[in-house]
Amino acid sequence: MTDVKTLDNMLKKIVNSSSKTETTSLLYATYATIILSTELFKLNIDLVDFLTPILKKLQSQPEFSRLKRPIEFKEYVYKSRSLIIARFIRIIQKSDDKSIDILIEEAQALVNSKLNNHPKSKKDSLKPKKTRKNSVDELLKEFGRY
């Protein structure tokens, strides 16, 4: 199963979940999968374009607006995906219901855009197999393995 399909299933569970703790724990897993996915973001620096608008939207929320510094990650944070996850999980942990709704909407927007642009099957994108015979295989067939 690809990362996009896994994320789609997680987001469906988040929408159907009834408790806040279940929602936040599924949100941890969703954003960890998003951040760790090299299928969605080949390079760490590609995460900047995805996370910066989310952090700016969260900055306007009451629990983050009273902070002295704006919510942003420094350059060195984007060099390590595990560090990005640690910082982002802390943000999810401090979020209230409205901020969690923003995070869910952003994850759904990403997954929907990737589902629409995602190729239907991997078999079409694979290169055809070479039909040329291997000379080593011919020698092994002729003389055996000993």
BATORKE-511385 format. One line per 5 residues: number of its first residue (from 0); for each residue x, y, z of N, C-alpha, C, O. Coordinates in pm, whole numbers. Example, Ala and Ser with C-alpha at 12.3 -4.5 7.8 and 13.67 -1.06 7.14 Angstrom:
BEGIN
0) 1319,-569,780,1230,-450,780,1320,-330,780,1424,-332,846  1285,-225,708,1367,-106,714,1290,3,787,1341,114,804
***
This chain:
BEGIN
0) 85,-118,0,0,0,0,90,124,0,186,131,76  58,219,-84,139,340,-92,109,432,27,9,417,97  199,528,45,182,622,155,54,703,141,-13,733,240  19,738,19,-100,820,-4,-226,744,36,-316,801,99  -233,617,1,-350,536,38,-356,514,189,-463,517,249
5) -240,493,250,-234,478,396,-283,605,464,-360,599,560  -238,720,414,-281,847,471,-430,869,452,-498,922,541  -481,830,338,-625,843,313,-705,760,413,-806,807,465  -660,639,441,-727,554,541,-719,616,680,-817,614,755  -602,671,716,-586,734,848,-679,854,862,-740,873,966
10) -689,934,757,-775,1052,763,-922,1015,775,-999,1085,840  -962,906,712,-1100,858,728,-1126,817,872,-1234,842,926  -1027,753,936,-1041,715,1076,-1048,838,1165,-1123,841,1263  -969,941,1132,-971,1065,1211,-1109,1129,1204,-1162,1173,1306  -1165,1136,1085,-1298,1198,1068,-1404,1120,1145,-1496,1180,1201
15) -1391,988,1150,-1490,905,1218,-1464,889,1368,-1548,834,1439  -1349,935,1416,-1319,916,1559,-1405,1008,1644,-1443,1117,1602  -1434,960,1764,-1524,1035,1851,-1451,1108,1963,-1495,1215,2005  -1340,1055,2010,-1271,1119,2122,-1154,1204,2073,-1095,1178,1968  -1122,1305,2152,-1012,1395,2117,-878,1323,2126,-789,1349,2044
20) -862,1235,2223,-734,1165,2237,-708,1073,2118,-595,1061,2070  -813,1008,2071,-798,921,1953,-763,1005,1830,-680,966,1748  -828,1120,1817,-801,1208,1704,-657,1257,1706,-590,1255,1603  -610,1301,1822,-473,1352,1828,-370,1241,1804,-269,1265,1739  -395,1122,1857,-299,1014,1834,-296,973,1687,-189,943,1634
25) -411,973,1620,-413,945,1477,-349,1059,1397,-288,1036,1293  -362,1180,1448,-299,1295,1382,-147,1287,1394,-75,1323,1301  -97,1241,1510,47,1217,1525,96,1121,1417,195,1147,1350  24,1011,1402,63,908,1304,54,963,1162,139,933,1078  -48,1041,1135,-67,1096,1001,47,1189,963,106,1175,856
30) 78,1283,1052,185,1378,1019,322,1312,1022,411,1354,949  342,1212,1105,468,1138,1102,484,1067,968,593,1067,910  377,1009,918,381,942,788,404,1042,676,481,1016,583  339,1156,684,358,1260,582,502,1307,580,564,1317,474  556,1337,696,691,1393,704,796,1290,664,894,1325,599
35) 776,1165,701,875,1062,669,864,1010,526,955,942,478  756,1040,459,733,985,325,823,1050,221,815,1170,196  910,968,161,990,1018,49,911,1009,-81,954,1062,-183  798,944,-76,708,940,-192,641,1077,-210,622,1123,-322  605,1140,-99,540,1271,-104,642,1384,-116,622,1479,-192
40) 750,1374,-40,853,1478,-38,989,1410,-53,1040,1348,40  1047,1423,-171,1174,1357,-200,1286,1410,-110,1362,1333,-52  1294,1541,-98,1400,1605,-20,1340,1671,104,1223,1710,105  1423,1684,206,1376,1748,330,1334,1892,305,1239,1941,366  1403,1959,217,1374,2100,192,1236,2117,127,1178,2226,134
45) 1183,2012,65,1049,2018,7,942,2031,115,831,2079,88  974,1989,236,878,1999,347,852,2145,387,747,2175,444  946,2234,357,929,2375,394,803,2432,328,725,2501,392  784,2402,199,667,2454,126,536,2401,181,433,2468,171  539,2283,240,417,2224,297,392,2275,439,278,2308,473
50) 496,2280,522,477,2310,664,464,2459,694,392,2496,787  532,2545,621,531,2689,652,390,2748,648,354,2820,741  308,2722,546,171,2776,549,87,2722,665,4,2793,721  109,2596,701,36,2538,814,74,2610,942,-12,2644,1023  204,2633,961,250,2701,1082,197,2844,1088,166,2894,1196
55) 186,2911,974,132,3047,972,-17,3048,1006,-64,3139,1076  -91,2948,958,-234,2939,993,-251,2913,1142,-341,2969,1206  -165,2828,1197,-175,2797,1340,-136,2916,1426,-184,2929,1539  -50,3004,1374,-5,3121,1450,-122,3211,1486,-117,3280,1588  -226,3213,1405,-341,3299,1432,-435,3242,1539,-526,3311,1585
60) -414,3118,1578,-499,3055,1680,-460,3106,1820,-344,3139,1843  -556,3112,1912,-530,3171,2044,-418,3105,2124,-340,3174,2190  -408,2973,2118,-306,2907,2200,-164,2932,2149,-68,2914,2223  -152,2974,2023,-20,3002,1967,6,3151,1951,122,3192,1944  -98,3233,1945,-80,3377,1925,-21,3446,2048,39,3552,2035
65) -38,3389,2163,15,3451,2284,164,3420,2306,225,3472,2399  221,3337,2221,363,3307,2230,444,3429,2189,401,3508,2104  561,3445,2250,644,3561,2220,707,3552,2080,723,3654,2013  740,3431,2039,803,3412,1908,703,3347,1813,616,3271,1855  716,3377,1684,627,3310,1588,664,3162,1576,777,3122,1602
70) 566,3083,1536,590,2940,1516,658,2925,1381,595,2946,1277  783,2888,1383,856,2859,1260,974,2771,1296,1026,2774,1407  1015,2693,1199,1130,2605,1220,1252,2669,1156,1245,2724,1046  1363,2662,1227,1487,2716,1172,1541,2622,1065,1494,2509,1050  1640,2670,992,1696,2592,882,1750,2457,926,1732,2357,857
75) 1817,2453,1041,1878,2328,1085,1774,2221,1117,1804,2101,1111  1652,2262,1150,1547,2165,1181,1509,2087,1055,1480,1968,1062  1509,2155,941,1468,2090,816,1573,1994,762,1548,1927,662  1687,1985,824,1789,1890,780,1763,1750,833,1823,1654,784  1675,1736,931,1646,1605,991,1495,1586,1001,1426,1663,1068
80) 1445,1484,935,1301,1458,939,1255,1419,1079,1143,1452,1119  1339,1349,1153,1300,1311,1289,1288,1434,1378,1202,1438,1467  1371,1533,1357,1361,1657,1434,1234,1734,1395,1170,1795,1481  1200,1732,1269,1076,1797,1224,956,1730,1290,864,1798,1337  957,1597,1295,847,1524,1358,836,1560,1505,726,1582,1556
85) 949,1566,1573,948,1598,1716,886,1736,1740,803,1752,1830  927,1833,1661,872,1968,1677,724,1973,1641,645,2040,1709  686,1902,1536,547,1908,1491,455,1835,1587,341,1877,1608  502,1727,1645,420,1656,1745,396,1744,1866,288,1742,1925  496,1822,1904,479,1916,2015,372,2019,1981,293,2057,2068
90) 368,2063,1859,266,2159,1816,127,2095,1821,32,2156,1869  116,1971,1772,-13,1901,1777,-57,1883,1921,-176,1896,1953  37,1853,2008,7,1829,2149,-51,1955,2215,-139,1945,2300  -2,2072,2176,-48,2197,2236,-174,2253,2169,-230,2352,2214  -219,2189,2062,-331,2240,1983,-465,2215,2051,-485,2115,2120
95) -558,2309,2028,-696,2287,2073,-778,2237,1954,-723,2205,1849  -909,2229,1972,-996,2169,1870,-990,2241,1735,-987,2176,1630  -989,2374,1738,-989,2448,1613,-857,2429,1538,-856,2418,1415  -747,2426,1610,-616,2403,1547,-606,2262,1491,-547,2241,1385  -664,2167,1561,-664,2029,1513,-745,2019,1384,-709,1945,1293
100) -856,2095,1377,-935,2097,1253,-853,2152,1136,-862,2102,1024  -773,2255,1163,-687,2312,1059,-586,2208,1012,-562,2193,892  -527,2136,1107,-428,2033,1072,-490,1920,990,-429,1870,896  -611,1881,1026,-680,1775,951,-711,1823,809,-692,1748,713  -758,1947,796,-790,2002,663,-667,2007,574,-674,1975,455
105) -554,2048,631,-431,2058,552,-383,1920,507,-337,1903,394  -393,1822,596,-352,1686,560,-445,1630,452,-399,1564,359  -575,1657,464,-670,1610,363,-644,1677,228,-654,1613,124  -610,1805,230,-580,1876,105,-458,1815,36,-456,1799,-86  -356,1783,114,-235,1721,58,-267,1585,-2,-227,1555,-115
110) -339,1503,73,-371,1367,27,-459,1372,-97,-438,1296,-192  -558,1461,-98,-646,1472,-215,-570,1517,-339,-593,1467,-449  -477,1612,-320,-400,1658,-437,-308,1548,-488,-288,1535,-608  -252,1469,-397,-164,1359,-440,-244,1244,-501,-196,1179,-594  -364,1219,-450,-447,1113,-507,-489,1147,-650,-496,1059,-736
115) -517,1274,-675,-557,1316,-809,-441,1312,-908,-462,1288,-1027  -318,1335,-858,-201,1337,-946,-126,1206,-946,-30,1189,-1022  -168,1112,-863,-95,985,-847,-123,894,-965,-238,882,-1008  -19,827,-1020,-44,733,-1130,-129,616,-1082,-122,577,-966  -209,561,-1172,-302,455,-1136,-232,328,-1091,-272,267,-992
120) -129,288,-1163,-59,167,-1123,90,183,-1147,132,259,-1235  167,113,-1069,311,120,-1082,360,42,-1203,467,73,-1257  285,-56,-1247,327,-141,-1358,345,-60,-1486,433,-91,-1567  264,42,-1506,274,123,-1626,403,205,-1628,459,231,-1734  449,246,-1510,566,332,-1504,698,254,-1499,805,314,-1509
125) 693,122,-1483,815,43,-1479,874,26,-1618,802,22,-1718  1006,17,-1622,1074,-5,-1748,1054,-150,-1791,1043,-239,-1706  1049,-174,-1920,1037,-313,-1965,1164,-392,-1932,1275,-337,-1933  1147,-518,-1904,1258,-604,-1867,1344,-632,-1989,1294,-650,-2100  1474,-637,-1966,1565,-666,-2076,1552,-812,-2115,1541,-900,-2029
130) 1552,-838,-2244,1539,-975,-2292,1673,-1034,-2334,1681,-1149,-2377  1777,-955,-2322,1910,-1003,-2359,1955,-1113,-2264,1933,-1104,-2143  2016,-1216,-2319,2061,-1327,-2236,2188,-1288,-2163,2271,-1213,-2215  2202,-1340,-2045,2320,-1316,-1964,2423,-1424,-1997,2391,-1543,-1995  2546,-1384,-2027,2649,-1480,-2066,2686,-1573,-1951,2721,-1689,-1974
135) 2678,-1526,-1828,2710,-1609,-1713,2606,-1720,-1698,2641,-1833,-1668  2480,-1687,-1720,2376,-1789,-1713,2397,-1898,-1818,2375,-2016,-1791  2439,-1858,-1937,2465,-1956,-2042,2579,-2049,-2003,2572,-2170,-2026  2685,-1993,-1944,2799,-2076,-1902,2759,-2173,-1792,2799,-2289,-1794  2679,-2126,-1696,2636,-2213,-1588,2547,-2325,-1641,2554,-2439,-1594
140) 2464,-2292,-1737,2378,-2394,-1796,2461,-2500,-1870,2433,-2620,-1862  2562,-2454,-1941,2643,-2545,-2022,2734,-2632,-1937,2743,-2753,-1961  2801,-2575,-1839,2902,-2649,-1763,2857,-2686,-1622,2930,-2757,-1553  2745,-2643,-1579,2700,-2671,-1443,2765,-2576,-1345,2842,-2488,-1384  2736,-2592,-1219,2789,-2499,-1118,2925,-2541,-1064,2986,-2465,-989
145) 2974,-2657,-1101,3102,-2700,-1045,3211,-2693,-1145,3326,-2726,-1114
***
